Amino acid sequence: MRIDVLTIFPQMFTSPFADSIVGKARQRGIVDLRLHDIRDATRDRHRVVDDAPYGGGSGMVMKIEPLVAALEAVRDEQPGSGPLVYMSPQGERLEQERLKALAREPLLTILCGHYEGVDERFVEHFVDLELSIGDYVTTGGEIPAMVLIDALVRLLPGVVGKRDSVVQDSFYGRLLDYPHYTRPQGFRGYAVPEVLLSGNHAAIERWRRKEALRKTRRRRPELLAQAPLSEEDQGLLAELEAEEAQREIPLRQ
Ligand SMILES: C[S@@+](CC[C@H](N)C(=O)[O-])C[C@H]1O[C@@H](n2cnc3c(N)ncnc32)[C@H](O)[C@@H]1O
């Protein structure tokens, strides 16, 4: 997959994507990440990318001409044309289903905004999709773009060694992940659940599924309502309900 990023701070991406899983995916050619400085597309001596808003008021707005010039330079270089995503707090909330769809695209261009945002004409006529990382405002689109790229790259085949760990992750199958434990077996009297030490793989799988259902039911019931549940899951949920009902019986009337 090729990802082109339009930004006024390309150097911000260097360290986060030099190491770890994304760094390795780049080295192995699974993802081709290209950073483009929007200022390189300006024509004036001062490389200006922003101007005061029409109608007055505070803040600056990213100008349409350098954005279009930067986008067209990328399109001229690309072997085809993928969607242009603008990172924006006003966009669709980024979720796993959208990431799965984007991971199927061979090409993707991401625009990072700054100041008060970009000239709305650019959004209307050139942007295919606006994506938000949540209902809060960051100073620029670089960190949101990094969130998008990181979450996207781990879905690409061959990036994460064991496919299972991606599929088991929270949200992939709509449920939250089950709890994880590692050595030591005991720490300050805190034990690891017995079943995980039993070597009984079927029992471990059942326990993990039940705990994933328990966590999702407690923390994110709206996810559970959309999750594809098997008959076995329904049975596990019935067990959880019975366990909870049991706990609710008061000791004394
Ligand atoms: C200071 S923000 C502009 C916010 C804009 N005035 C608004 O209230 O909608 C500057 C840039 O940061 C990025 N940004 C801020 N919050 C974001 C979020 N939650 N998700 C994605 N991008 C965000 C966008 O690229 C935006 O153009």
Ligand as a Chemical Component Dictionary entry (heavy atoms), coordinates in Angstrom:
data_LIG
# 
_chem_comp.id                   LIG 
_chem_comp.type                 NON-POLYMER 
_chem_comp.pdbx_formal_charge   0 
_chem_comp.three_letter_code    LIG 
# 
loop_
_chem_comp_atom.comp_id 
_chem_comp_atom.atom_id 
_chem_comp_atom.alt_atom_id 
_chem_comp_atom.type_symbol 
_chem_comp_atom.charge 
_chem_comp_atom.model_Cartn_x 
_chem_comp_atom.model_Cartn_y 
_chem_comp_atom.model_Cartn_z 
_chem_comp_atom.pdbx_ordinal 
LIG C1  C1  C 0  -6.915  23.381 15.525 1  
LIG S1  S1  S 1  -7.572  22.203 14.425 2  
LIG C2  C2  C 0  -8.877  23.098 13.644 3  
LIG C3  C3  C 0  -10.191 22.853 14.282 4  
LIG C4  C4  C 0  -11.347 23.554 13.567 5  
LIG N1  N1  N 0  -11.307 24.977 13.724 6  
LIG C5  C5  C 0  -12.641 23.011 14.143 7  
LIG O1  O1  O 0  -13.025 23.488 15.219 8  
LIG O2  O2  O -1 -13.256 22.108 13.556 9  
LIG C6  C6  C 0  -6.331  22.099 13.185 10 
LIG C7  C7  C 0  -6.277  20.799 12.417 11 
LIG O3  O3  O 0  -6.033  19.729 13.318 12 
LIG C8  C8  C 0  -6.617  18.521 12.804 13 
LIG N2  N2  N 0  -7.482  17.968 13.864 14 
LIG C9  C9  C 0  -7.808  18.533 15.044 15 
LIG N3  N3  N 0  -8.580  17.737 15.783 16 
LIG C10 C10 C 0  -8.756  16.607 15.075 17 
LIG C11 C11 C 0  -9.469  15.391 15.305 18 
LIG N4  N4  N 0  -10.181 15.187 16.413 19 
LIG N5  N5  N 0  -9.435  14.436 14.356 20 
LIG C12 C12 C 0  -8.740  14.617 13.214 21 
LIG N6  N6  N 0  -8.044  15.753 12.930 22 
LIG C13 C13 C 0  -8.052  16.730 13.839 23 
LIG C14 C14 C 0  -7.357  18.904 11.532 24 
LIG O4  O4  O 0  -6.536  18.557 10.418 25 
LIG C15 C15 C 0  -7.513  20.404 11.652 26 
LIG O5  O5  O 0  -7.578  21.038 10.408 27 
# 
loop_
_chem_comp_bond.comp_id 
_chem_comp_bond.atom_id_1 
_chem_comp_bond.atom_id_2 
_chem_comp_bond.value_order 
_chem_comp_bond.pdbx_ordinal 
LIG C1  S1  SING 1  
LIG S1  C2  SING 2  
LIG S1  C6  SING 3  
LIG C2  C3  SING 4  
LIG C3  C4  SING 5  
LIG C4  N1  SING 6  
LIG C4  C5  SING 7  
LIG C5  O1  DOUB 8  
LIG C5  O2  SING 9  
LIG C6  C7  SING 10 
LIG C7  O3  SING 11 
LIG C7  C15 SING 12 
LIG O3  C8  SING 13 
LIG C8  N2  SING 14 
LIG C8  C14 SING 15 
LIG N2  C9  SING 16 
LIG N2  C13 SING 17 
LIG C9  N3  DOUB 18 
LIG N3  C10 SING 19 
LIG C10 C11 SING 20 
LIG C10 C13 DOUB 21 
LIG C11 N4  SING 22 
LIG C11 N5  DOUB 23 
LIG N5  C12 SING 24 
LIG C12 N6  DOUB 25 
LIG N6  C13 SING 26 
LIG C14 O4  SING 27 
LIG C14 C15 SING 28 
LIG C15 O5  SING 29 
# 
